[in-house]
Amino acid sequence: EIAGPGPERAVVFQNHSLLPWLTCFENVYLAVERVFAATESKAQLKKRTEDALALVGLTPAAQKRPGEISGGMKQRVGIARALSMEPKVLLMDEPFGALDALTRAKLQDELLDIVARTHSTVVMVTHDVDEAVLLSDKIVMMTNGPAATIGEVLHVDLPRPRHRVALADDPQYQHHRKAVIDFLYTRQAHVEKAA
């Protein structure tokens, strides 16, 4: 039973939610300190923070403030901050939605690598069909409207590691993609018309 927020669940929002007056390092350190200060030394907290920034390739930007880095880098700081807490579950709410296509693709690939290394459980909200199929083991498709419920669950049995270029022509990938599109645009369209 979940009674409230806790460090075992970390969230990455659509907007990076960084504190603009703190450096990238300090934004991550803040989370690390909240979770581990009671049990670890300052040196250990510093190392945790450095490791989290290294995981998302941001060691060179550690002393920069959010206003000095790109949108994609800000999202990577947000991911680093969330991962630094060693959450049991990482919750991501449209984390790449505000980014350009190239940056989005790069961060999706980085997320695939990070999850392979950390074995984190990730729950992501997305409206992007390709993103869902590329990243997921399971896609939970919701019905439309304010009273949305679980409409269908699709198991994505594509082997890992996954590479977007190789998957583009993969019949199994196309099959999963078509199943999601069919649910969203064919079956849900009928529900909307009936309502």
Summary of the structure (lengths in Angstrom):
residues: 195
radius of gyration: 18.5
end to end distance: 34.4
largest distance: 61.1
contacts: 536
relative contact order: 0.12
helix: 51%
strand: 13%
